Amino acid sequence: MRNAIMARSAAAIGPYSHGVISISGYAYLSGQTPLDPVTGRLVTGDVGAQTTQCLNNLESVLREAGLTFDDVVKCNVYLTDMADFEDMNSAYAQRFKQPFPARTTIGVAALPANASVEIEMIAQIPSAPR
């Protein structure tokens, strides 16, 4: 059993939900690339700016589900160039506080829309046992 999460302020470029809430008490958020939800185009700027847009998009999905970054327990970050790790990490660190969620960062060959970064998350519903 699952409930789809769709956020008006996050772009989708395929047939998928922005996230789903499972009966297990977790919200699984689809990867977000740095698309501006108003224009549907990739944001300009470095990987720091792109990371910020990914997180803005994810925050809107979290908000739609009644969640915040404090509820995030796991993130997966995909970078097309691992040399961008420090810039991504800087932008990422501005949105989370301790205790930080678990995270994996993976280098990939390419991402949709020629993005440099994509981020997906898992969040725990506050009413679910922790």
C-alpha positions in Angstrom: 0.0 0.0 0.0 1.4 3.4 -0.9 0.3 7.0 -1.4 1.8 9.1 -4.1 3.3 12.5 -3.3 3.2 15.1 -6.1 4.5 18.7 -5.5 3.5 21.6 -7.7 6.8 23.2 -7.1 9.0 20.3 -8.3 9.4 19.4 -11.9 8.9 15.8 -13.3 10.3 14.8 -16.6 8.9 11.3 -16.7 6.1 9.0 -15.7 6.9 8.9 -11.9 5.6 10.2 -8.6 7.8 12.7 -6.8 7.6 10.3 -3.9 5.5 7.6 -2.2 4.6 7.0 1.4 4.7 3.4 2.3 2.8 1.6 4.9 6.1 1.0 6.7 6.2 4.7 7.7 8.7 6.0 5.2 8.5 8.4 2.4 10.7 7.5 -0.6 11.4 10.6 -2.7 12.4 10.2 -6.3 15.6 11.7 -7.5 15.4 15.4 -8.3 17.6 17.1 -10.8 18.2 20.9 -10.7 15.2 21.8 -12.9 13.5 25.1 -12.2 9.9 24.1 -11.7 8.6 27.3 -13.3 10.5 27.0 -16.5 11.2 23.3 -16.6 14.8 24.1 -17.6 18.1 23.2 -15.9 19.2 26.0 -13.6 22.4 27.8 -14.6 25.5 27.9 -12.5 27.9 25.6 -10.8 27.2 22.3 -9.0 26.6 24.3 -5.8 23.7 26.2 -7.5 22.5 22.9 -9.0 22.6 21.2 -5.6 20.6 24.0 -4.1 17.9 23.6 -6.7 17.8 19.9 -6.2 17.3 20.4 -2.5 14.7 23.1 -3.1 12.8 20.7 -5.3 13.1 17.9 -2.7 12.0 20.3 0.1 8.8 21.0 -1.8 8.1 17.3 -2.0 8.8 16.8 1.7 6.5 19.8 2.5 3.7 18.3 0.4 4.0 15.1 2.6 4.1 17.2 5.8 7.8 16.5 6.3 11.0 18.5 6.6 14.7 17.9 6.2 14.8 16.9 9.9 12.8 13.8 8.9 15.3 12.6 6.3 17.2 9.5 7.2 19.0 8.7 4.0 20.2 10.6 0.9 21.7 9.3 -2.3 23.7 11.9 -4.3 24.7 11.3 -7.9 27.5 13.4 -9.5 28.7 13.4 -13.1 32.1 14.6 -11.9 33.4 13.6 -8.5 35.7 16.7 -8.7 32.5 18.6 -7.8 32.1 16.8 -4.5 33.3 19.7 -2.3 31.0 22.2 -4.0 28.0 19.8 -3.7 28.9 19.1 -0.1 29.0 22.8 0.8 25.6 23.5 -0.6 24.2 20.2 0.9 25.6 21.1 4.4 23.6 24.3 4.5 20.3 22.4 4.5 20.9 19.7 7.1 21.8 19.8 10.8 23.1 17.2 13.1 22.5 14.4 13.4 22.9 14.3 9.6 21.1 11.7 7.6 23.1 8.7 6.2 24.4 9.5 2.7 26.0 7.8 -0.3 27.6 9.8 -3.1 28.1 8.1 -6.4 29.9 9.2 -9.6 27.8 8.5 -12.7 28.4 8.9 -16.4 25.4 11.1 -17.1 22.1 12.4 -15.7 18.8 13.6 -17.2 18.8 17.0 -18.9 22.6 17.1 -18.7 22.4 17.9 -14.9 25.6 17.7 -12.9 23.8 16.4 -9.8 20.7 14.4 -8.8 19.6 13.7 -5.2 17.0 11.3 -3.8 15.9 10.9 -0.2 14.2 8.6 2.3 12.3 10.3 5.1 10.7 8.8 8.2 7.1 9.8 9.0 7.3 11.4 12.5 4.4 9.3 13.8 6.2 6.1 12.8 8.4 4.4 15.4 12.0 5.6 15.4 
